[in-house]
């Protein structure tokens, strides 16, 4: 119930932090980073931690430096937007994606 909704809210806030860091990185470098570790220290103090020990997963789209996806595993079914593989940890697959463009 309420705890699940709060954890999903934190996930969305964390993904927004990642999005902002990605945009700052692109402004300074003219492309998105190859890996999430390229953001840590200069753009994010630390890579955000999922509230239930799942993982946030970043990937730059193959063949371009100008598109990316960030994945998470949401608990509330109303918060999901697809099925994207098992890189988010946990028992289920990543079920939320934020993409640009």
C-alpha positions in Angstrom: 0.0 0.0 0.0 1.4 3.3 1.2 5.0 2.0 1.6 5.0 0.6 -1.9 3.8 4.0 -3.3 6.4 5.9 -1.3 9.2 3.6 -2.6 8.0 4.1 -6.2 7.9 7.8 -5.5 11.5 7.7 -4.4 12.4 5.7 -7.5 10.9 8.3 -9.7 12.8 11.1 -7.8 16.0 9.1 -8.2 15.5 8.7 -11.9 14.9 12.4 -12.2 18.2 13.0 -10.5 19.9 10.7 -13.0 18.1 12.5 -15.9 19.4 15.9 -14.7 23.0 14.5 -14.3 22.8 13.1 -17.8 21.7 16.4 -19.3 24.5 18.3 -17.4 27.0 15.7 -18.7 25.7 16.2 -22.3 25.9 20.0 -22.0 29.6 19.8 -21.1 30.6 16.9 -23.3 28.2 17.1 -26.3 27.2 13.4 -25.8 25.7 11.1 -23.1 28.1 9.0 -21.1 28.9 5.5 -22.1 28.4 4.1 -18.6 26.7 5.3 -15.4 30.0 5.4 -13.6 31.0 8.4 -15.8 28.4 10.4 -13.9 29.6 9.7 -10.4 31.6 12.3 -8.6 31.3 15.2 -11.1 27.5 14.9 -11.8 26.2 12.7 -9.0 27.7 12.3 -5.6 26.8 8.6 -5.7 24.6 6.5 -8.0 21.2 6.4 -6.3 20.2 3.4 -4.3 16.8 1.7 -4.8 14.8 1.6 -1.6 14.5 -2.2 -1.8 17.9 -3.1 -3.1 16.8 -3.4 -6.8 19.1 -1.5 -9.2 18.7 1.4 -11.5 20.1 0.5 -14.9 21.5 3.0 -17.5 22.3 2.4 -21.1 23.3 4.6 -23.9 21.5 3.5 -27.1 23.7 1.5 -29.5 24.9 3.4 -32.5 24.3 6.9 -31.1 25.7 9.2 -28.4 22.5 11.2 -28.2 19.9 8.7 -26.8 19.7 6.8 -23.5 17.4 4.7 -21.3 17.2 4.4 -17.5 15.4 1.4 -16.1 13.9 0.6 -12.7 11.7 -2.0 -11.1 8.5 -0.4 -9.7 6.3 -2.2 -7.2 3.0 -0.7 -8.1 1.4 -2.0 -11.2 0.1 1.4 -12.1 3.6 2.8 -12.2 5.0 0.3 -14.8 5.3 0.9 -18.5 6.7 -2.3 -20.0 9.0 -5.3 -19.5 12.7 -4.6 -20.2 14.9 -7.4 -19.0 16.4 -8.5 -15.7 19.1 -5.9 -15.2 17.3 -4.3 -12.2 17.9 -7.1 -9.8 15.1 -8.6 -7.7 12.9 -11.5 -8.7 11.2 -9.7 -11.6 12.3 -7.7 -14.6 12.8 -4.0 -15.0 9.3 -2.7 -15.6 9.8 1.0 -15.9 11.8 2.9 -18.5 12.6 6.6 -18.8 14.0 7.3 -22.3 15.5 10.2 -24.2 14.6 11.2 -26.8 
